[in-house]
Amino acid sequence: MNEELSSKARALLEAVAVGDCRQDEAAVVELARRDESFRTRLVELDSVRRLLDETSEEARRTQKDARSWIGAPGEGRLRRSVGLTWQRRFLGARNQRIALFGGLLAAGLMFLVYLDSQGGDAEELQPVWMGGEQVELVHPRGTVEAFEPFLWTGDLPEGGEYRIKISDAAESALAYAPLLEHRTTEQQWTPSTNEIQLLPDRVWVEVCVIARDGRELVSDVVLASR
Amino acid sequence: MGAENSFRADMELVEKSLGGGWWSQNELLERLRCVPRMLAAKNARLGRVLDDVELEDLAQETLVSVWRKRHQYAGRSSLETWVYTFCYHHLMNRVRRAGRRPRTVALEEAEEVRAEEATDYGFVYRALDELSPSDQDVVRLKHFEQMTFNQIGELLEISPNTAKSRYYHGIEHLRTILMTRKEELEP
């Protein structure tokens, strides 16, 4: 425990940890011999540093190996995954004009709503979410018999909800116009039979936690095939 | 190019891509070819637990995740080191979920596969995430980028002594986190 260590012991531990002092120096050896807490802490800190060295070494080795994996599985589909296709490049200018017009229209409507809301009660303070930060799609993932039911786990902040979006796997996972979209506070959703039948056999499924103020907190995006 | 300049260039590339320019996004995507390559390399080290079809799907899922979170890249490491954490988590989660064990491999690969299989470093990454951002930066730069405290000080615009102090604070905190987990696992 910290309180069991003298200031001299703490200073020596820090000096060893940052490499200013070697473990076999007389002052360290002597204190380790006399003080069991110091000795234990020295060993534990050394284990942490070795663990960090192993972890980083493993990362560097994989990154080095990766350079020779030209044409790895999935490399040819990166552009499509994020919607960065040549078609988007050439359609971009027209879409930007449409987006600008839509944005101006939305801003105008929001301004009208804002004017309408003036004079009412003071706006309620938004709570800060201190909950978990995970959401994970449980089904479907990978190849499945049927897409439904869509199941996930996660924590919802107060006033928040889950948003599930399904897009064609032949398109980007970040598509602005998904094939299906649904919001719920439950951890499952089964679309209608008709909706399910209209889906392609390979889809992107995204489940996202949305805060009360509309912010996207965490998400999980997977590919599923049936 | 020094690490500091290299990280700054990576940061500028990511920022430009966030601006929405097609060419800068394309340039970033070229760099992110490392995603499928890292996944394939790590999968091979694990004894090819995933087949090519599974790897292809995983590469796309991981890329989407990186792409959506690229605004979180703070230029405190190379882009590849930052991306590697995503690849590692996605691959290990997939392997765990599928309940797979590494397959039979050639004799010369066996020793390496056994060593890789024995350690899942996910708990180290999770413990690192629990550190304060300032301590985490120093610990990551020290171990993952192998920088000296002088170099870390220059990059973060702090003195080398402050870098040392944050490093010690960081690994001391890591020790506490890891010891607590160990006690939880061994009641």
Interface residues (C-beta under 8 A of the other chain):
Chain A: L13 E14 A17 V18 D20 R41 E44 L45 V48 R49 L51 L52 D53 E54 T55 S56 E58 A59 R60 R61 T62 Q63 D65 A66 R67 S68 W69 I70 A72 P73 G74 E75 R77 L78 R79 S81 V82 L84 R88 R89 G92 R141 G142 A173 L174 W204 S219 V221 V222 L223
Chain B: W22 Q25 N26 L29 L32 R33 C34 V35 P36 R37 M38 L39 A40 A41 K42 A44 R45 D52 V53 E54 L55 E56 D57 L58 A59 Q60 E61 L63 V64 S65 W67 R68 E80 T81 Y84 C87 Y88 R97 E116 T119 Y121 V124 Y125 V139 H143 F144 Q146 F149 K164 S165 Y167 Y168 I171 E172 L174 R175 L178 M179
